[in-house]
């Protein structure tokens, strides 16, 4: 530590010393976090400082915990993205199946199809299009 920095620290009030300590902890944690943008985007240094002051310390700023949380969030996001992508793909297949088999007028059913949240139900509907003889049968399936 430089003499200048030491002199500044000595002349600080207790509150100022606490803030410098918090900021130093923040800098160290930020340097060690694998994805620092998450920290920067989610919380400002002032908010972080206030959280630390309110909690009585900064032990909770554990780099490993942050990294685990970030990894878990990314994993969950990836799963959700895959699910939504699969759902959109099945909806597109249903739309194409309806149009090819029953004509463009059958696409009016897509509003109901797009409200179906279950991939399993969408898969069943997609398979039903192959087997039914008219659009009314699909409409009845959508009403259930």
C-alpha positions as CSV (number, residue, x, y, z in Angstrom):
1,X,0.0,0.0,0.0
2,X,1.4,3.4,-0.9
3,X,2.0,6.1,1.7
4,X,-0.5,8.3,0.1
5,X,-3.2,5.7,0.2
6,X,-2.4,4.9,3.8
7,X,-2.6,8.6,4.7
8,X,-5.9,8.9,3.0
9,X,-7.3,5.9,4.9
10,X,-6.1,7.2,8.2
11,X,-7.8,10.5,7.6
12,X,-11.2,9.0,6.6
13,X,-14.2,8.7,8.9
14,X,-15.4,5.3,10.0
15,X,-18.2,5.5,7.4
16,X,-15.8,6.4,4.6
17,X,-13.5,3.5,5.6
18,X,-16.4,1.1,5.5
19,X,-17.4,2.3,2.0
20,X,-13.8,1.9,0.8
21,X,-13.7,-1.6,2.3
22,X,-17.0,-2.5,0.5
23,X,-15.8,-1.0,-2.8
24,X,-12.5,-3.0,-2.5
25,X,-14.5,-6.2,-1.9
26,X,-16.7,-5.4,-4.9
27,X,-13.6,-4.8,-7.1
28,X,-12.1,-8.1,-6.0
29,X,-15.3,-10.1,-6.5
30,X,-16.0,-8.5,-9.9
31,X,-12.5,-9.4,-11.1
32,X,-13.0,-13.0,-10.1
33,X,-16.6,-13.5,-11.5
34,X,-16.5,-15.4,-14.8
35,X,-19.3,-13.3,-16.2
36,X,-18.9,-9.7,-14.8
37,X,-21.6,-8.3,-17.1
38,X,-24.2,-10.0,-15.1
39,X,-23.1,-8.1,-12.0
40,X,-22.8,-4.8,-13.9
41,X,-26.2,-5.1,-15.6
42,X,-28.1,-6.4,-12.6
43,X,-26.9,-4.1,-9.8
44,X,-25.0,-0.8,-9.6
45,X,-22.1,-0.3,-7.3
46,X,-24.2,2.0,-5.1
47,X,-26.9,-0.6,-4.8
48,X,-24.3,-3.2,-4.0
49,X,-22.7,-1.0,-1.4
50,X,-26.2,-0.4,0.2
51,X,-26.8,-4.2,0.2
52,X,-23.5,-4.9,1.9
53,X,-24.0,-2.1,4.5
54,X,-27.5,-3.4,5.3
55,X,-26.3,-7.0,5.6
56,X,-23.5,-6.1,7.9
57,X,-20.8,-7.4,5.7
58,X,-19.8,-8.7,2.3
59,X,-19.2,-12.4,3.0
60,X,-22.2,-13.2,0.8
61,X,-20.2,-11.9,-2.2
62,X,-18.7,-15.3,-2.7
63,X,-17.4,-15.7,-6.2
64,X,-18.2,-19.4,-6.3
65,X,-21.8,-18.8,-5.3
66,X,-22.1,-16.2,-8.0
67,X,-20.6,-18.4,-10.6
68,X,-22.9,-21.3,-9.6
69,X,-25.9,-19.1,-9.7
70,X,-25.0,-17.8,-13.1
71,X,-24.4,-21.3,-14.5
72,X,-27.7,-22.5,-13.1
73,X,-29.5,-19.5,-14.6
74,X,-27.9,-20.1,-18.0
75,X,-28.8,-23.8,-17.8
76,X,-32.4,-23.1,-17.0
77,X,-32.6,-20.5,-19.8
78,X,-31.1,-22.9,-22.3
79,X,-33.7,-25.6,-21.3
80,X,-36.5,-23.1,-21.6
81,X,-35.2,-21.9,-25.0
82,X,-35.0,-25.5,-26.3
83,X,-38.6,-26.1,-25.1
84,X,-39.9,-22.9,-26.8
85,X,-38.0,-23.7,-30.0
86,X,-39.5,-27.2,-30.1
87,X,-43.0,-25.8,-29.4
88,X,-42.6,-23.2,-32.2
89,X,-41.4,-26.0,-34.6
90,X,-44.4,-28.2,-33.9
91,X,-46.8,-25.2,-34.3
92,X,-45.2,-24.5,-37.7
93,X,-45.6,-28.2,-38.7
94,X,-49.3,-28.0,-37.6
95,X,-49.8,-24.8,-39.7
96,X,-48.2,-26.4,-42.7
97,X,-50.2,-29.6,-42.3
98,X,-53.5,-27.8,-42.0
99,X,-52.8,-25.6,-45.0
100,X,-51.7,-28.5,-47.2
101,X,-54.5,-30.9,-46.2
102,X,-57.4,-28.5,-45.7
103,X,-56.5,-25.3,-47.5
104,X,-55.7,-21.8,-46.3
105,X,-59.0,-21.3,-44.5
106,X,-58.0,-23.9,-42.0
107,X,-55.3,-21.6,-40.7
108,X,-58.0,-19.8,-38.7
109,X,-57.5,-22.6,-36.2
110,X,-53.9,-21.5,-35.5
111,X,-55.0,-19.0,-32.9
112,X,-56.2,-21.9,-30.8
113,X,-53.2,-24.0,-31.6
114,X,-50.8,-21.2,-30.5
115,X,-52.5,-21.1,-27.1
116,X,-51.6,-24.7,-26.4
117,X,-48.7,-24.8,-23.9
118,X,-48.1,-28.5,-23.8
119,X,-45.6,-30.0,-26.3
120,X,-47.3,-33.4,-25.9
121,X,-50.7,-32.0,-26.9
122,X,-49.2,-30.2,-29.9
123,X,-47.5,-33.5,-31.0
124,X,-50.9,-35.3,-30.7
125,X,-52.6,-32.6,-32.7
126,X,-49.9,-32.8,-35.4
127,X,-50.4,-36.6,-35.7
128,X,-54.2,-36.2,-35.7
129,X,-53.9,-34.0,-38.8
130,X,-52.6,-37.0,-40.7
131,X,-55.6,-39.1,-39.7
132,X,-58.6,-36.9,-39.8
133,X,-60.8,-36.4,-42.8
134,X,-61.9,-32.8,-42.4
135,X,-61.1,-29.6,-40.6
136,X,-64.1,-29.9,-38.3
137,X,-62.5,-32.9,-36.6
138,X,-59.5,-30.8,-35.8
139,X,-61.7,-28.0,-34.5
140,X,-63.4,-30.5,-32.2
141,X,-60.0,-31.7,-30.9
142,X,-59.1,-28.1,-30.2
143,X,-62.3,-27.5,-28.2
144,X,-61.5,-30.3,-25.8
